């Protein structure tokens, strides 16, 4: 008997790993198919019918098709009624979603040039000034996270682990693995130690893949 939930996307994608880690936290079984760089093309008509943006991940279940990794994570927490990962109470939920959105709109864009230059080593991303500016901007965003974690003393949105920590935990891992100069952020270091107690972090973040 097949799984009721299917995830399309290569396991090395940071956005796919968000969804895989969320499934692990929820105890949800799934079937995953390799799509994307090095695998089946997301530009194929078959895939574009599922996601016209040609991006992974895509989730398919009995309710239909979803794309956008943060939305998929929210959907899974709601579907399986896990109010620890995504609270129902409006203020608590908003604090979680605030940091989820921050990861997508502020932190994620900050690493673009530096990551493609230093990790992917793409030839079109080798301007030394832009690399330096990118590293500086990325570290500045991580400084915001450092302040927040120093304030909570635990997780991004407060004392409990939430969906925001899945997204940001993966982002922190990418920052730590990129070969560049980084400030000393003790609250971020302590945060990683807390995350390392979770099997999902070790499987999908702290696994040698930036």
C-alpha positions in Angstrom: 0.0 0.0 0.0 1.5 3.4 -1.0 1.9 6.4 1.2 -1.0 9.0 1.2 1.5 11.8 1.0 4.1 12.3 -1.8 6.9 14.9 -1.8 8.6 15.8 -5.1 12.1 17.2 -4.8 15.7 16.2 -4.3 16.7 15.6 -0.7 19.6 18.0 -0.9 17.4 21.0 -1.5 17.1 23.2 1.6 13.4 23.8 0.9 12.7 20.1 0.5 14.5 19.4 3.7 12.1 21.8 5.5 9.2 19.6 4.6 11.0 16.4 5.3 12.0 17.6 8.8 8.4 18.8 9.4 7.1 15.3 8.5 9.6 13.7 10.9 8.5 16.0 13.7 4.9 15.1 13.0 5.6 11.4 12.7 4.1 11.4 9.1 5.2 8.8 6.6 5.7 9.9 3.0 7.0 8.9 -0.4 9.6 11.1 -2.0 10.6 11.4 -5.6 13.8 13.0 -6.9 13.1 16.1 -8.9 15.4 19.1 -9.6 19.0 19.6 -10.3 20.6 16.3 -11.4 17.3 14.4 -11.4 14.0 14.6 -13.3 13.6 18.1 -14.8 11.2 20.5 -13.1 10.8 22.2 -16.6 9.0 19.1 -17.9 5.3 19.6 -18.8 4.5 16.9 -16.2 6.1 18.9 -13.4 4.9 22.3 -14.6 1.3 21.2 -14.4 1.9 20.7 -10.7 4.0 23.8 -10.1 4.3 26.4 -12.8 7.2 28.0 -11.0 9.3 24.9 -11.8 10.5 24.7 -8.1 10.7 22.0 -5.5 9.2 20.9 -3.2 5.7 19.9 -4.4 3.4 18.0 -2.0 0.6 15.8 -3.2 -2.0 14.2 -1.0 -5.7 13.4 -1.0 -6.5 17.1 -0.8 -4.5 18.0 -4.0 -1.3 19.7 -4.8 0.7 22.3 -2.9 3.9 24.2 -3.5 5.9 26.8 -1.6 7.8 25.1 1.2 6.7 27.3 4.1 3.1 26.9 3.1 3.5 23.2 2.9 4.9 23.2 6.5 2.0 25.2 7.7 -0.4 22.9 6.0 1.1 19.8 7.5 1.0 21.2 11.0 -2.6 22.1 10.5 -3.6 18.9 8.9 -2.1 16.8 11.7 -3.3 19.2 14.3 0.1 19.9 15.9 -0.4 23.1 17.9 3.1 22.9 19.3 4.6 23.4 15.9 2.0 26.0 14.9 -0.2 27.4 17.7 -3.9 28.2 17.3 -3.9 31.2 19.6 -3.5 34.2 17.3 -0.6 36.0 19.0 1.4 32.9 19.5 0.8 31.8 15.9 1.7 35.2 14.6 5.1 35.1 16.5 5.9 31.8 14.8 4.8 33.0 11.4 6.6 36.3 11.8 9.9 34.4 12.0 8.9 32.0 9.2 8.3 35.0 7.0 11.5 36.7 8.1 13.4 33.6 7.0 11.8 33.7 3.6 11.9 37.5 2.9 15.0 38.7 4.9 17.4 36.0 5.8 17.1 33.8 2.7 17.8 36.6 0.2 20.8 37.8 2.2 22.9 34.8 1.5 22.3 34.6 -2.2 25.4 36.0 -3.8 27.9 34.8 -1.1 26.4 31.2 -1.1 26.5 30.8 -4.8 30.1 32.2 -4.9 31.6 30.4 -1.9 29.7 27.1 -1.9 28.3 26.6 -5.4 31.3 28.4 -6.9 29.3 29.5 -9.9 31.4 31.5 -12.4 28.9 34.3 -12.6 29.2 35.0 -8.8 32.9 35.8 -8.4 32.9 39.5 -7.9 35.1 40.0 -4.8 33.3 43.2 -3.7 29.9 41.6 -4.0 31.0 38.6 -2.1 32.3 40.8 0.7 29.1 42.8 0.7 27.1 39.5 0.7 29.0 38.1 3.6 28.5 41.3 5.6 24.8 41.4 4.9 24.3 37.8 5.7 26.2 38.2 9.0 24.1 41.2 9.8 20.8 39.3 9.4 22.3 36.5 11.6 23.0 39.2 14.2 19.2 39.8 14.4 18.7 36.2 15.1 21.5 36.3 17.7 19.6 39.0 19.5 16.3 37.1 19.4 17.8 33.9 20.7 19.6 35.7 23.5 16.2 37.2 24.4 14.3 33.9 24.4 17.1 31.8 25.8 15.6 28.9 23.9 13.9 28.9 20.4 13.2 31.5 17.8 9.6 32.3 18.7 9.9 31.6 22.5 10.4 28.7 24.9 9.1 25.9 22.6 10.3 24.4 19.3 8.1 25.4 16.4 7.9 25.4 12.6 10.1 28.6 12.7 12.9 26.6 14.1 12.8 24.1 11.2 13.2 26.9 8.7 15.8 28.8 10.6 17.6 25.8 11.9 18.3 24.8 8.3 19.4 28.4 7.5 21.7 28.5 10.5 23.3 25.2 9.3 23.9 26.8 5.8 25.5 29.9 7.4 27.8 27.8 9.6 28.9 25.5 6.7 29.7 28.3 4.2 33.5 29.0 4.2 33.6 32.6 5.2 34.3 34.9 8.2 31.6 34.9 10.8 31.1 36.8 14.0 31.0 35.0 17.4 27.3 34.5 18.1 27.1 32.5 21.3 23.3 32.4 21.4 23.2 30.9 17.9 25.8 28.4 19.0 23.7 27.4 22.0 20.7 27.2 19.8 22.4 24.7 17.5 23.2 22.6 20.5 19.6 22.5 21.4 18.6 21.6 17.9 21.1 18.8 17.8 19.0 17.0 20.4 16.3 16.5 17.7 16.7 13.6 15.3 15.1 15.7 12.5 17.9 18.3 12.8 20.6 15.7 12.6 19.0 14.0 9.6 18.0 17.0 7.5 20.2 19.9 8.6 23.4 18.7 10.4 24.1 16.1 7.7 27.0 17.7 5.8 24.7 19.4 3.2 24.7 23.2 3.3 
